[in-house]
Amino acid sequence: MSRYARQTLLPDVGAIGQGRLSSARVLVVGVGGLAAPVLPLLAGAGVGRITLVDGDNVDLSNLHRQTLFSEADCGHPKAERAADRCRALNAEVDVVSLKQPLTSENAPGLVSQADIILDCADSYAASYILSDTCLAQIKPLISASVLGLSGYVGGFCGGGPSLRAIFPDAPDSGASCATAGVLGPVVGVIGAMQAQMALNLLLGLNPSPLGQMVQYDARTLRSTGFRFDDAPEPASCFRFLSASQLKDTDQIVELRSPDEAPTPAHPNATRISQENLHQIDPNKRKRLALCCATGLRAWRAAEQIQPDWPGEIVLVAASTS
């Protein structure tokens, strides 16, 4: 019996749908808790080529939700070990592992080689970089986020609204799973939904997951959803750049203290704290680059400065550079 017999029995799949899956190229950014259900489900379904991008190693503190790994994997690259699991599950799938973080430099090339992009990263800077890139290339993005006991998954770009259309402002908190905590099953539920959205899109099922948002609250065991097909894009936004993309002509501000970051994000950066933004030289002819660890402080500083700064303001999240 065929490996895919149980799913090709579905009228929504069949031989034609299975052919679509086998020819699909999927980019998965972030190989952690969300990817733990995503990858086996995509590999098991017979998605033809899966490219994994993650610069981190497996850590014991993450195993409660990163169930793709075992204790023996600790200290090893997540992308490589996850690729091994996918190959063991389905030798017919071509799996490529890249041990590197996603940046605004490598994002365009990675996105251009994929039919659909899955944002499984625990970094809103990476999420916005992917959204901006997918919007420019008209590539579909399935983005998800989980924190504590709740999370969301949505379909963006690919001809539909981007992540910025729904989340145009800086996040209320810079918390991540590492700083605020998360319960494993919540990640599993959202990750499985993310995989389902990806398969729906690849199979051409209606309604399209693009323009669809699903939110899940594990405390109440309830989910809600809404469509945002007509959500307008913001008139302007602060782009994320890598430190290596900055120019000598830029005015570069490092918002982190020497204790937090002994080496600034860029050699030409001037250290100015969030409380002393008024010290920034208002040279209207220069692009202003604001640097911090995650991009949140830089984003909030940019919002504060923007009314008096008619030029471009860009953000640098050192953790993704």
FIKENU-122115 format. One line per 2 residues: their letters; for each residue y, z, x of C-alpha. Coordinates in steps of 0.02 Angstrom, whole numbers, plus 32768, in hexadecimal, padded with zeros to 4 digits. Layout:
# residues N
A = Y,Z,X | ...
# end
This chain:
# residues 321
MS = 8000,8000,8000 | 80AF,7FD7,803E
RY = 8117,8063,8089 | 819F,803B,800B
AR = 8130,8022,7F72 | 8172,80B9,7F13
QT = 8227,8082,7F1F | 820B,7FC7,7F0A
LL = 81BA,7FF1,7E63 | 8268,801B,7E27
PD = 82BE,7F89,7DD0 | 835C,7FBC,7E2D
VG = 8306,7F9C,7ED4 | 8276,7F21,7ED1
AI = 8255,7EA6,7F5D | 8309,7E69,7F5D
GQ = 8350,7F17,7F6C | 82D5,7F45,7FF5
GR = 830D,7EAA,8052 | 83C0,7EE5,8046
LS = 8391,7F8D,808E | 832D,7F43,811D
SA = 83BF,7ED5,8151 | 8443,7F5E,8141
RV = 84A0,7FA8,81D6 | 84D9,805C,81BC
LV = 854A,80C2,822D | 8535,8180,8220
VG = 85BD,81E6,8276 | 858C,829A,8293
VG = 84D6,82CE,82A4 | 84DA,837E,825E
GL = 84BB,83D1,81B7 | 84EB,833F,8148
AA = 8488,82C4,81B1 | 83EC,8333,81A4
PV = 83C4,82F0,80F4 | 8422,824C,8108
LP = 83BF,8207,819B | 830C,8223,815D
LL = 833A,81DE,80B3 | 838A,8140,80FA
AG = 8301,8126,817B | 827B,8148,80F9
AG = 82CA,80CA,8084 | 82BD,8044,810B
VG = 8374,802B,813A | 8369,7FAA,81C4
RI = 83DE,7FED,824A | 8428,809B,8259
TL = 84A6,80C6,82E0 | 84C3,817F,8303
VD = 8563,81BE,8355 | 8574,8273,838D
GD = 85AC,82C0,8431 | 8561,836D,8419
NV = 84BD,83C2,8443 | 8449,8421,83CE
DL = 8478,84D8,83C1 | 840F,8568,837F
SN = 849C,85A5,830D | 8497,8501,82AD
LH = 83DE,84F4,8288 | 83EE,8549,81DE
RQ = 843F,84AB,819B | 8416,8427,821F
TL = 8361,8423,81E7 | 833D,8380,8240
FS = 832C,83E5,82E0 | 82BA,846F,8322
EA = 82D3,84FB,839E | 8289,848C,8425
DC = 831A,8412,840C | 83A0,8492,843B
GH = 840B,8457,84CB | 83DB,83A1,84B2
PK = 844E,8318,846D | 844D,8317,83AF
AE = 845B,825A,83A3 | 83C3,823E,8412
RA = 8354,82BE,83BE | 8385,8282,8310
AD = 835F,81CF,8343 | 82B2,8206,837D
RC = 8292,8257,82D2 | 82C6,81B9,8276
RA = 8256,814C,82E3 | 81C4,81C2,82C7
LN = 81E0,81B7,820C | 81EF,80FA,8206
AE = 81CA,808B,829C | 820D,7FF5,823D
VD = 82C0,8037,8246 | 832D,800E,82DC
VV = 8386,80AE,830F | 8411,80B4,8391
SL = 8452,815B,83D2 | 84FC,816D,8425
KQ = 8524,8215,8475 | 85E1,820B,8465
PL = 8665,824E,83EF | 86BB,81DB,8374
TS = 876D,81B1,83AB | 87F6,813D,8372
EN = 87C7,80D1,8408 | 870E,80B4,83E5
AP = 8719,80BB,8326 | 874E,8004,830B
GL = 86BD,7FBE,8370 | 863D,8031,8321
VS = 8679,800F,8270 | 867F,7F53,828A
QA = 85C4,7F4F,82AF | 8591,7FAB,8210
DI = 8581,7F7B,8159 | 85A0,802C,811D
IL = 85E1,80C8,8175 | 85AB,817B,8150
DC = 8621,8206,8184 | 85B3,829E,81A7
AD = 862A,82EB,8226 | 866A,839C,8219
SY = 8719,8362,824A | 87A3,8328,81D7
AA = 87F4,82CD,826A | 8757,8263,827A
SY = 8756,824A,81BD | 8807,8206,81BC
IL = 87E6,8198,8254 | 8750,814E,81FB
SD = 87B0,8137,8159 | 8842,80E1,81AD
TC = 87CB,806F,820D | 8760,8046,8175
LA = 87FA,8022,810C | 883A,7FA8,818F
QI = 8791,7F51,819E | 8768,7F59,80E3
KP = 86C7,7FB7,8109 | 867C,8036,808E
LI = 867F,80ED,80C3 | 8616,8178,8076
SA = 866B,8218,80AD | 8631,82CA,808D
SV = 866A,8379,80BA | 861D,8424,80A1
LG = 8663,84D1,80C0 | 8621,8578,8086
LS = 85CF,8560,7FDC | 861F,84BD,7FA6
GY = 8638,840A,7FDA | 865E,8359,7FA4
VG = 8625,82A8,7FC3 | 8683,820A,7F98
GF = 8684,814E,7FAF | 8720,8108,8003
CG = 876A,8067,8047 | 8704,7FC5,8040
GG = 8786,7F81,7FC8 | 87A2,802A,7F75
PS = 881B,80B8,7F99 | 8810,8112,8040
LR = 87F8,81CA,8066 | 88B4,81DB,8078
AI = 88CC,81A1,7FC4 | 8872,823F,7F8B
FP = 88A2,82B3,801A | 894E,8277,8055
DA = 8989,8321,8095 | 8952,8392,8121
PD = 88BD,8401,80F3 | 88E7,84B0,80BA
SG = 8877,84F6,8142 | 8833,84BD,81E7
AS = 8791,851A,81C7 | 86EC,84CB,81F5
CA = 8636,84FC,81E2 | 8642,854D,828E
TA = 86D7,85B9,825E | 86C1,85DA,81A3
GV = 8605,85CE,818B | 8596,8568,8118
LG = 84F5,857E,80B8 | 846C,8502,80E1
PV = 8436,84C7,8032 | 84E8,8496,8006
VG = 84E7,841D,8098 | 843E,83DC,8062
VI = 847A,83B6,7FB1 | 8517,835C,7FEB
GA = 84BA,82FE,8074 | 8436,82C1,7FF9
MQ = 84C1,8286,7F85 | 8513,822D,8018
AQ = 8470,81D1,803C | 845F,81A2,7F84
MA = 850F,815C,7F80 | 84E9,80F4,801A
LN = 8449,80AE,7FCD | 84A2,808A,7F28
LL = 8524,8027,7F86 | 84A7,7FC7,7FF0
LG = 8441,7F9D,7F55 | 84DB,7F67,7EF4
LN = 84C0,7FE3,7E67 | 8544,7FFE,7DE2
PS = 85B5,8059,7DD3 | 85E4,8049,7E89
PL = 85ED,80EC,7EEA | 8690,80AE,7F34
GQ = 871B,8106,7ED7 | 86A7,8193,7EA2
MV = 86B8,824B,7ED4 | 8634,82D0,7EB6
QY = 8656,8389,7ED5 | 85CF,840F,7EDB
DA = 85DF,84CC,7ECD | 8542,8526,7F06
RT = 857E,85CD,7EC3 | 857C,858F,7E10
LR = 84FD,8503,7E2E | 8573,848A,7DDA
ST = 85B1,83DF,7E0C | 8647,837D,7DCE
GF = 8682,82CE,7DF0 | 870D,8253,7DD1
RF = 873D,81A0,7DF9 | 87D8,8172,7E5C
DD = 87D0,80B4,7E5D | 888B,80A2,7E41
AP = 88C8,812C,7EB6 | 895C,80E9,7F1A
EP = 8960,80EE,7FD7 | 89E8,815E,8021
AS = 8A86,8103,8056 | 8A75,8147,8106
CF = 89FE,81B1,816C | 89E9,8202,8215
RF = 8967,81A4,827B | 88EC,81FA,82EE
LS = 88E6,81B8,83A0 | 8884,81E9,843A
AS = 88E6,8232,84CC | 88B6,819B,8535
QL = 8910,812A,84B8 | 89B7,817E,84D5
KD = 8A3B,8122,853B | 8AB4,8158,85C1
TD = 8B41,812F,8549 | 8B01,81AC,84C8
QI = 8B4C,8257,84B1 | 8AB1,82C4,84B9
VE = 8AAC,8378,847D | 8A1A,83EF,849D
LR = 8A18,8474,8414 | 898F,84DE,8463
SP = 89B8,856D,84D8 | 897A,8571,858D
DE = 88FD,85F8,855A | 88B3,8588,84D5
AP = 88B9,84E8,853B | 88D8,8500,85F6
TP = 88DF,8443,8607 | 894E,83EA,8588
AH = 890D,8355,8527 | 8978,82E0,8592
PN = 89C6,82F5,8640 | 8A72,82C7,85FC
AT = 8A6C,8345,856F | 8AEF,83CC,855A
RI = 8AB1,8471,8514 | 8B10,84A8,8478
SQ = 8ACE,8528,83FD | 8ACB,850F,8340
EN = 8B59,858D,8332 | 8BC9,852D,83AA
LH = 8BBF,847D,8363 | 8C7D,8478,8364
QI = 8C72,8467,8421 | 8C28,83B8,8412
DP = 8CA4,833B,8458 | 8CD4,82CB,83C4
NK = 8CCD,8229,8429 | 8CC8,81AC,839C
RK = 8C8B,811D,840C | 8BE5,816D,8436
RL = 8B42,8184,83DA | 8B1B,823C,83C3
AL = 8A69,8276,83E7 | 8A37,8324,83B0
CC = 8999,836E,83FD | 892A,8401,83CD
AT = 8870,842A,83C1 | 8840,83E8,8315
GL = 88DC,838A,82E0 | 890D,8406,8258
RA = 899D,8459,82B5 | 89D8,83AF,82ED
WR = 89D4,836E,823A | 8A36,8402,81F7
AA = 8AB3,83F4,8284 | 8AC6,833B,825D
EQ = 8AEB,8361,81A7 | 8B71,83DC,81E0
IQ = 8BC0,8363,825B | 8BB3,82C1,81F9
PD = 8C53,82D4,8191 | 8CBA,82D1,8232
WP = 8C4E,8256,8292 | 8C5B,81A2,8253
GE = 8BE2,8160,82D7 | 8B25,8165,82D7
IV = 8AC8,820A,82EA | 8A12,8209,8320
LV = 8993,8295,832D | 8917,82BF,83B7
AA = 8882,832D,8391 | 8844,8360,843C
ST = 8797,838E,83FA | 8777,82D6,83CB
S = 87C8,8287,8462
# end
